[in-house]
Structures are given as C-alpha cells and as structure tokens.
Amino acid sequence: MHLTLQQQTPALVVMLYLKLIVVFLVMALAKPAGGAMSLALPGCPDRCGDVPIPYPFGIGAQCAAVSLSSFFNLDCENTSHPLRPTVGGPADVAVNVADISLERGEMRVLIPVSYICFTSSATVSASNNNTVGFGLEDTPFLPSPGRNRFMVIGCNTLGLVGGFRGGTSQYLAGCYSYCDGASGASDDGAPCTGTGCCEASIPTNLTAFNVAFPINSSSVWGFNPCFYAMVAEVGWYRFQRRDLAGELGFINNRAKDGAPVIVNWAVRNGSCLEQRNYACVSANSYCESASNGPGYLCHCSPGYEGNAYLNNGCQGNYCTCRSYIASSLTYLIACNGFVDHVQI
C-alpha cells in the first residue's frame, strides 16, 4: 500500500523538526564550554575588579599591545573602591576606567570636576580652576563628540573649554548659566538650558582640552557658593537645585569619583590600508576606519564573535540557518557555511 504525499505530510514534518534539532545541537556543542570566552591575551588577567579587560588592553606591559601604544597598558594596583583599572601613567595623572567596549571602540573614564568656590564676592575659598585638562596627542584616546557635552553648573557663571583639534587648530567654546536665586533656577530633573546649568557640544579630534572659569568673582555666593564645569557623558547629569547649595555640595553628593566621560579609542598609528604592524590578526575579522580622529578598529565578521585583535579570536557565535526546498522531498539547511541535505 502506498501513502499519498498528503497522508505522509505529518510524518515528514516530524522528521524535519528532528533533523533541525540535531543540527542545532551540533552547533551548540561546537561552542566553547564554560560560557563567554575570555577577550584578554591568553594567560593574562581578564578583569580588574568588575571591569573586563579586553586585548589590546592588558594589566601589565606583557599583557597589553604596547607595540601599538603604551597607553593600552593598564594598572590594577590602586586604592579606588570599588577596585578599577587606571590609565594614563603615574597616580597623580592617571584616571579610573569604568568600562571598555571592543565593539564600539569606547572607554568610559572618570574625570575630576572643575570647581571654584567663594566666601564673598571676591574671596575664593576653594578651587582647582584651570587644572582639569588632558593632552591626548600621543594616546589612542579622543573624547567622543556625540556621547559627551561640556557642562556648567551654577548661577551667573561662565565656563570655558579650550584646547586643540588635531594638535594644531585652536579651539574654544563655553556656556553661560544665569539665575538670580535658587527659586529662579530650573526645576529638578530639567535639561541644562541656561538657568542653573548649561551645556555645549565638543568637536571631533579634540587632542587637548582644559576646563576653566574666566571670572574670579561671584554675585551669588550667598546661596550658590560654588560653580562647577566638566566634560561629561550625555544623560549622566540632570539638574538638581541642591547642586547649587553648600561648598562642594555637588561633588560630595554626586561626583566624588569624578564625572563619566566616553572616549573613543583606536589603533592610531596606522590605517586599514596600511598593513605594517596590522592589529586585526584574527581570521574572520575586518578593519573599520575610526570615526573620530585617525586610525582604525578591528571587528569580528558577521556570524562571529570574540576579539579580532587576538589570533583566532573570532569564533562562530550562532547558527544562522535558512532552509529551502531542493526538491519535493529534500530540504537544504545552511548554518554558518555547514550545509545538510534532509531527505524526507
């Protein structure tokens, strides 16, 4: 007795599903055991505290791509709580690192807030004015123009950020915030539009910058003794009227560790067209030109994940399957280049 194709269909569907399950199991078993793969150089620490350390970054020169830049060498011996890696050299100039992204070519660092405080209209009681700044010409880092803003907190105050673009072109910008009393400032949670706080954009390729207050006097010291200025991650700061009160009140309450800044990092001494000391060493990887300043980034090709800066660092990460009918009773299943014929 011969069954018609219509009578065979339920059994054929079951057989197809079983075959698909087998394929998915094979692909799943092929993935590395133990969950996520380490992105650090083999044999090296893959984190400092809760911060993952992906190569080309590393803890110690033997674990970092120092041939590309000495600034990929991070320190994990500091007194911060929680423990965080630092970048930048000696402890007096190093900054804490809160996060590193290989995919986006970003690092989140914590940078001190600039401030000036008064006990009378012309008496400065505390200040780090004109001391918060960085020269980034010989580093992999540039502050992200899309992910940061220059911000000033205070009433009747002007803050400036100045420096160089590309090492030669001078740059200067700032903003002014006005309010004649705490009640005249913006409501809590409001964006910084000029009453209690203000903000300004920063440009691409900002290789050096410094934050400063050009006026060393205050007409609002009675209710707003301190002014603050900072480059900070977009969305991190929302105005609070209490930030105007007390000496160093904003820093003590909200920014003891500094303000988060997103910096773009890249391999700066080369390009995707220059193969000398090329950093994209893994198979199944590709090069992308940096969007902020010179240089390039390495990425794993679609269908792969891991670290393109390591030999064999990009591994197949998922089974992208498609099936189609090759004949009335044959299906082709393609997963990451693996093709199987399912006879039903």
Secondary structure, DSSP 4 states (H G I P E B T S, - for coil): ----HHHHHHHHHHHHHHHHHHHHHHHHHTSPTTSSPP-SPTTS--EETTEE--TT-EESGGGS-TTT-GGGEEB-----SS---EESSSTTT-EEEEEEETTTTEEEEEEPPEEEEEEETTEEEEE-TT-EEEE-TTSSEEE-TTTEEEEEEESSEEEEEEEEETTTEEEEEEEEE--SSGGGSPPTT---SSSEEEEE---SSEEEEEEE-S----S-TTT--EEEEEEEETTT----GGGGSSTTHHHHHH-TT-EEEEEEE-B-S--TT--TT-S--SSSEEEEE-SSSS-EEEEEPTTEEE-TTSTT-EEE----EEEEEEETTEEEEEETTEEEEEE-
